[in-house]
Amino acid sequence: MTTLAEVEGGVLRLSQVECDRLAEWLETLRRDRSRVCESAARYRAEPQVPMTFEEYLELEANSRIRHEYLAGEVFGMCGVTPRHNRIAGRLHGAFRDHLKGGPCESYISDVAVKLRISRDDYAYYPDVMVVCGREKAGERFFTDPKLIVEVLSPTTASVDRHEKRIAYRRIAALQEYVIVAQDSMEATVFRREEEWAAVVLDSRDSMLELRSIDLALPLAQIYDGETVAG
């Protein structure tokens, strides 16, 4: 589709569920134009020209900060707080210990996941993800995580709750997506087997059940030592 008329015709052929998802995605795009933490003009001489994925990989290889790639646009990532880092670290450590010796491994922060929506490539850096099977030699990203966890920050909460929640569904191997709050004791689980319906846990006694890796973690363990609400 290359014209507005073709797009309108395609939208009219969508089911109601697909229309609702499209509306949600478009609203996310409208809200999240401010997600960049560094001016896009810094990334190339002609910022109006979409960056290819190969150019993006070259940028990442030579950059001191990480960037996410959205269909030709590049966004510098914001820094995280020590609390964010500790929570993500506890999750990664629990996953690593649980998965030790098996075919799956846990990765934290600095490994990207690549996905495709329509004909466009996207690359994100999940806070924690679990991938089964070894990466291909020379690859700097994964395409098939079975579990992704994002720890919320003020600068990323909207992106994690909306943009990424919708985009990650396009990963065929993904079984669960989990959002973990930073300033309150709360985790939200979305499962493919449950049509991505939200399951909210907000009690100290709640167990975060991760069926994708056969692991249950008390919320109290994830927030051990943190001063948070709840």
C-alpha positions in Angstrom: 0.0 0.0 0.0 1.5 3.3 -1.0 -1.5 5.7 -1.2 -4.0 6.9 1.4 -6.9 5.4 -0.5 -5.2 2.0 -0.5 -4.6 2.3 3.3 -8.2 3.3 3.9 -9.4 0.4 1.8 -7.2 -2.0 3.7 -8.5 -0.7 7.1 -12.1 -1.1 6.0 -11.4 -4.8 5.4 -10.1 -5.4 8.9 -12.1 -7.2 11.6 -13.3 -5.2 14.7 -10.5 -6.7 16.8 -7.9 -5.7 14.2 -9.4 -2.2 14.0 -9.2 -1.9 17.8 -5.5 -3.0 17.7 -4.7 -0.6 14.9 -6.4 2.3 16.8 -4.4 1.5 19.9 -1.1 1.4 17.9 -1.8 4.7 16.2 -2.6 6.3 19.5 0.7 5.0 20.9 2.6 6.5 18.0 0.9 9.9 18.6 1.8 9.8 22.3 5.3 8.5 22.0 6.9 11.0 19.6 8.8 12.4 22.6 10.3 9.0 23.5 13.8 10.1 22.1 16.3 11.1 24.8 18.8 12.5 22.2 18.1 14.6 19.1 17.7 12.4 16.0 19.5 15.1 14.0 22.7 13.9 15.7 22.6 10.5 14.0 23.1 11.4 10.3 23.7 14.3 8.0 20.2 14.0 6.5 17.9 13.0 9.4 14.8 13.1 7.2 16.2 10.1 5.2 15.3 6.8 6.9 18.3 4.9 8.3 18.7 1.4 7.0 19.0 -1.5 9.5 22.6 -2.1 8.3 23.4 1.6 9.0 21.8 1.2 12.4 24.0 -1.8 13.3 27.1 0.2 12.3 25.9 3.1 14.5 25.5 0.7 17.4 28.9 -0.8 16.9 30.6 2.6 17.2 28.4 4.3 19.8 28.9 4.8 23.5 25.1 4.7 24.1 22.4 2.3 22.9 19.7 3.1 20.5 16.4 1.5 19.5 15.5 1.3 15.8 11.9 1.8 14.7 11.4 1.4 10.9 14.2 3.7 9.9 14.1 6.1 12.9 16.7 5.9 15.7 16.1 6.8 19.3 18.8 7.2 21.9 18.0 5.4 25.1 17.6 7.1 28.4 19.7 6.1 31.4 18.2 4.0 34.3 18.2 4.5 38.0 20.1 2.2 40.4 16.7 0.8 41.6 15.8 -0.1 38.1 19.1 -1.8 37.6 18.8 -3.8 40.9 15.3 -5.1 40.1 16.3 -6.1 36.6 19.5 -7.7 38.0 17.5 -9.8 40.5 15.2 -11.1 37.7 18.1 -11.9 35.5 19.9 -13.7 38.3 16.9 -15.8 39.2 16.4 -16.7 35.6 20.0 -17.5 35.1 20.2 -19.8 38.1 16.9 -21.5 37.2 17.9 -22.1 33.6 21.5 -23.2 34.3 22.5 -26.3 32.3 19.4 -26.2 30.1 18.9 -25.0 26.5 17.6 -21.5 27.5 19.6 -18.5 28.7 18.8 -15.2 30.3 20.1 -11.9 28.8 20.1 -8.5 30.4 19.9 -5.0 28.9 22.7 -4.9 26.3 21.4 -7.6 23.9 18.8 -6.5 21.3 15.7 -8.2 19.9 14.8 -7.7 16.3 11.3 -8.0 14.9 9.5 -7.2 11.7 6.1 -5.4 11.4 4.8 -5.5 7.9 7.9 -4.7 5.8 9.7 -2.7 8.5 12.4 -3.7 10.9 12.4 -2.8 14.6 15.1 -3.3 17.3 14.6 -3.0 21.0 16.7 -3.6 24.1 14.6 -5.5 26.6 15.6 -5.2 30.3 15.7 -9.0 30.6 14.8 -11.7 28.1 15.1 -15.5 27.9 16.1 -17.2 24.6 16.3 -20.9 23.9 18.9 -22.1 21.5 22.3 -20.6 20.6 22.7 -17.4 18.7 24.2 -17.5 15.3 27.9 -16.6 15.0 28.3 -12.9 14.5 24.7 -11.9 15.3 24.3 -9.0 17.6 20.6 -9.5 18.3 17.9 -12.2 18.8 14.7 -12.7 16.9 13.1 -15.5 19.0 12.9 -14.8 22.8 10.2 -16.8 24.6 10.1 -14.4 27.6 10.6 -10.6 27.8 10.6 -8.5 30.9 10.6 -4.7 31.0 11.1 -2.7 34.3 9.2 0.6 34.1 10.9 4.0 34.4 9.2 7.4 34.1 10.8 7.9 30.7 9.8 4.5 29.3 6.5 3.6 31.0 4.3 4.6 28.2 6.5 2.9 25.6 6.7 -0.3 27.6 2.9 -0.4 28.4 1.7 0.4 24.9 4.2 0.4 22.0 6.3 -2.6 23.1 3.4 -4.5 24.4 1.8 -4.4 20.9 5.1 -4.8 19.0 6.4 -7.8 21.0 3.3 -9.8 20.1 4.7 -10.1 16.6 7.5 -12.3 17.8 6.3 -15.8 17.0 8.3 -17.5 19.8 7.3 -15.1 22.5 5.1 -16.8 25.1 5.0 -14.1 27.9 5.6 -10.4 28.3 6.0 -9.0 31.8 6.0 -5.4 33.0 7.5 -4.8 36.4 6.9 -1.5 38.2 9.9 0.3 39.8 8.2 2.5 42.4 5.5 0.2 43.6 5.3 -3.6 44.1 3.4 -4.5 41.0 4.0 -6.9 38.0 1.7 -7.3 35.0 1.9 -10.5 32.9 0.6 -10.9 29.4 0.5 -14.5 27.9 0.0 -15.6 24.3 -2.1 -18.6 25.5 -4.5 -16.1 27.2 -4.8 -13.8 24.2 -2.4 -11.3 25.9 -4.9 -10.4 28.6 -3.3 -8.6 31.5 -2.8 -10.4 34.8 -1.9 -7.8 37.5 -0.1 -8.8 40.7 0.2 -6.2 43.4 0.6 -8.0 46.7 3.8 -8.8 48.6 2.5 -12.3 48.9 1.8 -12.6 45.1 3.8 -15.1 43.0 5.0 -14.1 39.6 4.3 -17.3 37.6 6.4 -17.5 34.5 5.0 -20.5 32.6 7.3 -20.0 29.7 10.3 -21.1 31.8 8.4 -23.0 34.5 9.4 -20.6 37.3 7.5 -18.9 40.1 9.0 -15.9 41.9 7.6 -14.1 45.0 7.2 -10.4 44.3 8.9 -9.9 47.7 12.1 -11.5 46.2 12.1 -9.2 43.2 11.8 -6.1 45.4 14.0 -7.4 48.2 15.4 -4.5 50.1 13.7 -1.8 48.0 11.5 0.9 49.5 8.4 0.8 47.3 4.7 1.3 47.7 2.6 -1.8 48.3 
